[in-house]
Amino acid sequence: MKAIEGLLEGRTWPEPEFSVIKRCIHVTGDPGYADILKFSEGAANAAISLIILGTDVICDAKSTSSLVNRNRLREAGGEVLCFTSVPEVIDRAKTMHISRSVAALEYEFSSQKPAITVVGTSTSALIHLCDLMDAGKANPAFVVATTAGFADVAESKERLMTYDVPYILTKGTRGGSAVAAAICNALIYSILDRQQT
């Protein structure tokens, strides 16, 4: 990570935000992530507090969940979950003609158990999450949003920032599942760093 600090030319951030930024740069090879990662006030510490309490990390796609360090999260009592293969979710997606990621989001919020909601690939799921919050049907404990692309991507993340929910996201059109997982892993590893000091 020292080489990444060199790329940032002396720029620094408070921890644990700086660890999140460095890990995203490490995963993408793009120092520009220092400028597009957006944290709500106290977001990183809020997420770490949730992880310490054993909160699950629920991802919108297996491409994201497969990259989150589930063994380290399990040490804190949480699980990495993705509901897109749950039969009930598959059936609802087919019946309602919606994506599995959207149906999985509805399935997630049918439970009252708080979770860290990670939307790394599906813009339609992020838009639906905002719709659910508007309708009072979702109150996420924390959101990571790093969808990438052009159609509604930047706008959906801007919309998320208008809600009173803690978040870490990538502004604009860049992101993806690897970035979402990098954010989650940086937060998980920050707990280990705290325990070792």
DAPEVEN-V905581 format. One record per helix or strand. SS is the DSSP state (a for helix, b for strand). FROM is the first residue (numbers start at 1). LEN is the number of residues. Records with the same first field share a line. If there is no record, write none. Layout:
# DAPEVEN-V905581
SS=FROM-LEN  FROM-LEN
This chain:
# DAPEVEN-V905581
a=2-6  17-12  33-4  43-10  62-4  70-6  87-10  100-9  123-12  153-8  177-20
b=37-3  56-4  80-3  115-5  142-4  167-4
